Amino acid sequence: MTDGWTPCVVALGSNLGDREDLAQRALADIRATEGFVLRAASSVRETLALGANGVDLEAPRYLNQVILLDSAWSPERTLGLLLGIEEAHGRVRGDQGDTKRYANRTLDLDLITYGDRVVQSASLSLPHPRAHERRFVLEPWNEVDPEAVLPGRGPVATLLGGLAPDAP
Protein backbone atom coordinates (compact mmCIF):
# COMPACT_ATOMS: atom_id res chain seq x y z
CA MET A 1 0.00 0.00 0.00
CA THR A 2 1.21 3.50 -0.81
CA ASP A 3 1.74 6.08 1.94
CA GLY A 4 -1.39 8.15 2.38
CA TRP A 5 -3.74 5.29 1.56
CA THR A 6 -5.99 3.95 4.32
CA PRO A 7 -7.53 0.47 4.41
CA CYS A 8 -11.31 0.54 4.72
CA VAL A 9 -14.08 -1.98 5.16
CA VAL A 10 -17.37 -1.31 3.39
CA ALA A 11 -20.58 -3.32 3.78
CA LEU A 12 -22.82 -3.48 0.72
CA GLY A 13 -26.50 -4.37 0.93
CA SER A 14 -29.45 -4.33 -1.46
CA ASN A 15 -33.03 -5.54 -1.10
CA LEU A 16 -34.89 -3.72 -3.87
CA GLY A 17 -34.72 -4.06 -7.64
CA ASP A 18 -32.29 -6.35 -9.42
CA ARG A 19 -30.12 -6.92 -6.35
CA GLU A 20 -27.42 -8.92 -8.13
CA ASP A 21 -27.02 -6.34 -10.87
CA LEU A 22 -27.00 -3.47 -8.37
CA ALA A 23 -24.28 -5.15 -6.31
CA GLN A 24 -22.14 -5.79 -9.40
CA ARG A 25 -22.59 -2.25 -10.71
CA ALA A 26 -21.81 -0.72 -7.30
CA LEU A 27 -18.63 -2.79 -7.10
CA ALA A 28 -17.68 -1.60 -10.61
CA ASP A 29 -18.32 2.01 -9.54
CA ILE A 30 -16.12 1.56 -6.47
CA ARG A 31 -13.35 0.14 -8.69
CA ALA A 32 -13.69 3.12 -11.03
CA THR A 33 -13.62 5.78 -8.30
CA GLU A 34 -10.47 7.87 -8.28
CA GLY A 35 -8.68 7.45 -4.96
CA PHE A 36 -10.15 3.99 -4.26
CA VAL A 37 -8.26 0.74 -4.77
CA LEU A 38 -10.36 -2.40 -4.41
CA ARG A 39 -8.41 -5.07 -2.51
CA ALA A 40 -11.03 -7.79 -2.02
CA ALA A 41 -14.74 -8.52 -2.18
CA SER A 42 -16.50 -11.31 -0.33
CA SER A 43 -18.99 -13.64 -1.87
CA VAL A 44 -22.55 -12.32 -1.97
CA ARG A 45 -25.01 -13.83 0.49
CA GLU A 46 -28.74 -13.51 0.99
CA THR A 47 -29.97 -12.48 4.44
CA LEU A 48 -33.19 -11.54 6.17
CA ALA A 49 -34.03 -7.86 6.48
CA LEU A 50 -33.91 -6.11 9.84
CA GLY A 51 -36.58 -3.83 11.22
CA ALA A 52 -36.66 -1.66 14.32
CA ASN A 53 -37.76 -4.71 16.35
CA GLY A 54 -35.42 -7.30 14.85
CA VAL A 55 -35.78 -9.56 11.82
CA ASP A 56 -38.56 -8.45 9.46
CA LEU A 57 -39.93 -11.51 7.64
CA GLU A 58 -42.28 -9.31 5.57
CA ALA A 59 -39.49 -7.23 4.01
CA PRO A 60 -37.61 -8.35 0.89
CA ARG A 61 -34.40 -10.24 1.65
CA TYR A 62 -31.04 -8.54 1.29
CA LEU A 63 -28.00 -9.44 -0.69
CA ASN A 64 -24.94 -8.55 1.40
CA GLN A 65 -21.24 -8.36 0.68
CA VAL A 66 -18.15 -6.88 2.32
CA ILE A 67 -15.57 -4.95 0.33
CA LEU A 68 -11.99 -4.17 1.37
CA LEU A 69 -10.60 -1.07 -0.26
CA ASP A 70 -7.82 1.44 0.20
CA SER A 71 -8.83 5.09 0.16
CA ALA A 72 -6.67 8.10 -0.59
CA TRP A 73 -9.37 10.36 0.87
CA SER A 74 -10.36 11.46 4.37
CA PRO A 75 -13.03 9.40 6.17
CA GLU A 76 -15.63 12.06 5.39
CA ARG A 77 -14.72 12.21 1.69
CA THR A 78 -14.65 8.40 1.51
CA LEU A 79 -18.16 8.27 2.97
CA GLY A 80 -19.30 11.04 0.61
CA LEU A 81 -18.08 9.12 -2.43
CA LEU A 82 -19.86 5.95 -1.21
CA LEU A 83 -23.08 7.92 -0.67
CA GLY A 84 -22.75 9.30 -4.21
CA ILE A 85 -22.58 5.74 -5.55
CA GLU A 86 -25.69 4.86 -3.54
CA GLU A 87 -27.53 7.85 -5.00
CA ALA A 88 -26.45 6.94 -8.54
CA HIS A 89 -28.20 3.60 -8.01
CA GLY A 90 -31.49 5.04 -6.80
CA ARG A 91 -30.90 5.30 -3.05
CA VAL A 92 -32.88 8.11 -1.48
CA ARG A 93 -31.86 9.20 2.01
CA GLY A 94 -34.09 11.18 4.31
CA ASP A 95 -33.89 11.74 8.03
CA GLN A 96 -32.25 8.85 9.82
CA GLY A 97 -34.97 8.06 12.37
CA ASP A 98 -35.70 4.42 13.16
CA THR A 99 -38.25 4.04 10.35
CA LYS A 100 -35.75 5.31 7.75
CA ARG A 101 -32.83 3.39 9.27
CA TYR A 102 -34.57 0.12 8.48
CA ALA A 103 -36.23 1.13 5.21
CA ASN A 104 -35.91 -1.07 2.13
CA ARG A 105 -33.23 0.22 -0.25
CA THR A 106 -31.77 -0.30 -3.67
CA LEU A 107 -28.26 0.07 -2.32
CA ASP A 108 -26.67 0.60 1.07
CA LEU A 109 -22.92 1.21 1.37
CA ASP A 110 -21.81 1.46 4.99
CA LEU A 111 -18.29 2.54 5.88
CA ILE A 112 -17.51 0.03 8.64
CA THR A 113 -13.90 0.98 9.34
CA TYR A 114 -11.38 3.52 8.13
CA GLY A 115 -8.04 2.14 9.28
CA ASP A 116 -8.14 2.09 13.05
CA ARG A 117 -9.69 5.56 13.29
CA VAL A 118 -12.40 6.25 15.82
CA VAL A 119 -14.68 9.10 14.72
CA GLN A 120 -17.92 10.32 16.27
CA SER A 121 -19.61 13.21 14.52
CA ALA A 122 -23.07 14.17 13.31
CA SER A 123 -22.35 12.63 9.90
CA LEU A 124 -19.99 9.75 10.65
CA SER A 125 -19.43 7.09 13.31
CA LEU A 126 -16.34 4.91 13.01
CA PRO A 127 -16.14 2.10 13.46
CA HIS A 128 -19.75 1.48 12.49
CA PRO A 129 -21.64 1.33 15.81
CA ARG A 130 -23.55 -1.89 15.10
CA ALA A 131 -21.05 -3.85 12.99
CA HIS A 132 -20.06 -6.06 15.93
CA GLU A 133 -23.68 -7.29 16.20
CA ARG A 134 -24.26 -8.07 12.55
CA ARG A 135 -23.58 -11.52 11.14
CA PHE A 136 -24.22 -10.12 7.65
CA VAL A 137 -21.16 -7.88 8.17
CA LEU A 138 -18.90 -10.15 10.23
CA GLU A 139 -19.26 -13.35 8.16
CA PRO A 140 -18.30 -11.89 4.79
CA TRP A 141 -15.59 -9.75 6.42
CA ASN A 142 -14.11 -12.83 8.07
CA GLU A 143 -14.25 -14.59 4.69
CA VAL A 144 -12.01 -12.00 3.01
CA ASP A 145 -9.81 -11.22 6.04
CA PRO A 146 -9.73 -13.94 8.72
CA GLU A 147 -7.22 -11.88 10.77
CA ALA A 148 -9.40 -8.73 10.77
CA VAL A 149 -9.90 -6.72 13.94
CA LEU A 150 -12.82 -4.35 14.55
CA PRO A 151 -11.26 -1.37 16.35
CA GLY A 152 -12.43 -1.16 19.95
CA ARG A 153 -14.19 -4.54 19.76
CA GLY A 154 -11.59 -7.17 18.91
CA PRO A 155 -11.00 -9.90 16.33
CA VAL A 156 -13.83 -10.29 13.83
CA ALA A 157 -13.63 -14.11 14.12
CA THR A 158 -14.12 -13.86 17.91
CA LEU A 159 -17.03 -11.44 17.53
CA LEU A 160 -18.62 -13.73 14.97
CA GLY A 161 -18.18 -16.74 17.24
CA GLY A 162 -19.91 -14.85 20.06
CA LEU A 163 -23.10 -14.17 18.10
CA ALA A 164 -26.21 -16.21 18.73
CA PRO A 165 -26.81 -18.76 15.96
CA ASP A 166 -29.93 -16.89 14.83
CA ALA A 167 -28.32 -13.41 14.89
CA PRO A 168 -28.89 -11.56 11.63
N, C-alpha and C positions, 0 to 999 in steps of 0.2 A: 504494500500500500504506500502511496506517495504521502509525504508530509502534508498536513493540511486536510487530509481526507479523514472522515470519521465513519466508523462502522455503525450501521443502523439496522434495526429490525422493524419490519413493516408487516402488519397483518392485513390481509385482503379478504373481504367478504362480499357476497352478492346473493340476494334472494329474490330479485325481480328481473324479468326479461330473460334473454338468452344468457344465463349465468356463465356457461362455459366460454362463450364468445367474449363476454365482458371481461372475464378474468384474463383471457389471452390478450385481448387488446390493451387492458390496463398494464399488463406486464410488458408489452411492446412499448407502450408510452413511457414507462419507467426506464426501460433500456435506452430510449431515444432522448431522454431528458439530459440536457447539458448539466454537468456537475454531479451526475449519478453514475455509478458503476455497479451493475448487477453482479453479485457474487454467487448467489444461489437462490433457488426457489424450491419449496417443498412440493410434494405431490398435492393435488387438490382433493379435498374430502368434503363429503356432504354431512351437515350437522343440523340439528334442530334449532329453530329460532328461539331467542330469549325475549321475554317480556318483562315488565316491571316486577312481576311476581314469580319469575322463574321461567322454565321452559314453556313456550307457547305452541301447543300442538296444532292450533288453527292457522298459524302463520306459515307462509311458504318456507321450505328448508333453505338453508344457506349452503353455498360452496365457500370453503375457507382454504386459505393458503398463507404461508409465511414466506417473506422475501427478505434476503440479506442483501444489503447494498451499502456502498460507501458513498458518502455525500461530501461534496466540497463546500457546501453551504452551511449557514448557521442552523440551529434547530428550528427556529421560526421560519426561515426561508425553506427549509426542507419540508416542513409541514405545509407551508403555503403551496409549494409545487405539487405535493400529493393531493391537496384539496382541489387544485386546478384540474388534475387528472380526473378526480371524482366528478367534478362539475361537467367536464367534457363528455362524460359517459352518463349524463342525465341525473346525477345526484343533486337534490335540492336540500339545502340546510336551512333550518329555521332556528328558533330558540332551542336550547338544549335541555328543556325540561324532560321529566321522565317519559312522557308520551312520545316525544321526538327522539329521545335516546334509543328507544327500542322500536322505532318505526322501520317498516320494510324499506329496502333501498336497492337501487341498481348496483351501486358500488360503494364500499366502505374501505378506506385506506387509513388504518390507524398506525401512527408512529409509536411503536412500543418502547424502543430504546434509541438513544443517540449517544453512542459510546457508553461511558459510565456516568454521564451527566445526570444530575437531579435538577429539575426545573419545576417550579410551581408558579404559574401566572394565570391570568384570566383566560388566555388563549391556548395554553400548553401545560400539560402535566407529564413529566418524565421521571422515571419510567411510567408507562401507562398504569393508572391506579388499579385496574382490575385484571391485568394480564396474569397475575399469579393465581387467579381463581378460574381461569378459562382453559379448559382442555383443548378447545378449538384454536387456541394460540400456542399453548405449551407443547402439544403433540407434534404439530408440523415443525415448530422451532427445534425441538429435540431431534427430529428427523434430519434436519439440515446442519445442525450443530450440536452434537451430543455433549460437548463440553461447555455449552452456553451457561452464563450466569445472568440472572435478572438482578440488576443493581438494587441493593437494599433488601433483597429477598432470598438470594442464594441460587444454587445450581438448578437449572430448569428441570433436569431429570429428577431431582429430589422433590421439587414442587409438584411435578406431574405425578410422582409416586404417592404423594400425600393427598391427592384429590380423591373424593368418593368415586366409586365406579360409575355412578350415574351423573357425575358432574358434567355440565355442558362444555 
